[in-house]
């Protein structure tokens, strides 16, 4: 699973969600989705590129690979 690290990187730089959205020319609803659901937000590559440029990082720094969660039925069968 891929997780977007936009919120963490913005916080490290002292950028609010709104400021980062304006700097990267990303609409408010998209920024809210990224901040609320970093593993399920659907983001285009141009948006990732603009966010990376606004944060002054490589696009690869916006992405983190995390283990997939086990389905609940497997966890309950212990």
N, C-alpha and C positions, 0 to 999 in steps of 0.2 A: 504494500500500500504506500502511496505517496502522500506526504503531508507538506503543506505550504508553510514556510517559516516567516511569512511576511510580517505578522503581528510582532513576533519576537525581535526581528531585525529593526522594525520601526521603533519599538520601545527602546532598544539599545541606543538608537540615534536621537531619541527624544521627539520623534514625530508622532503626532496624533493620527488617528485613522483619517480624519478629514483632511489634514494637511497633506498626508501622503497621497490620498486620492487626487487632490488638486495638483500636486507636483507631478504625478504620473498620468494625469488626465484620465482617471478611472472613475466611473460614476459611483455614487454613494451606495446604491443597492449591491453592486458587485463587491465593493470594499466590505460591506457588512457581511456578505456571504463568505468572503475569504476569512474574515476575522472570527466569525461564529463557527464555521465548519471547515477548518483547514484541510480535512481529509476528503471532503466530498464536494467542495466548491469546484465548479467547472470554469476554467479560465483559459483563454486563448493564449497562444504564444506571443502575439503582439502585446497583450496586457502584461504578461510576465516580463517581457523585455522592458516595457516602460517602468514597471515597478522596480526592476533591478537597477535601471539607470537612475531613478529617483533616489534609491537607497545607496547608490554608488557601490554596488556589489555585482559579481558575476551571477548570471541567471541560475547557475547550478547551486549557488548558496541559498536560493529561495526554496529549494526542494530537499526533502529528507525522506529516505526510505525507512519505513517502520514495518514491523511484522503485522501481518493480517491478524485480525481477531478471530479466535475460534468460534464457530457457530455455537449458540447457546445450548442446543440439544446435546452437543458433544461434552460440554462442561457439566451438564446435569447428570450424566451417566457414570457417576463415580461410585 
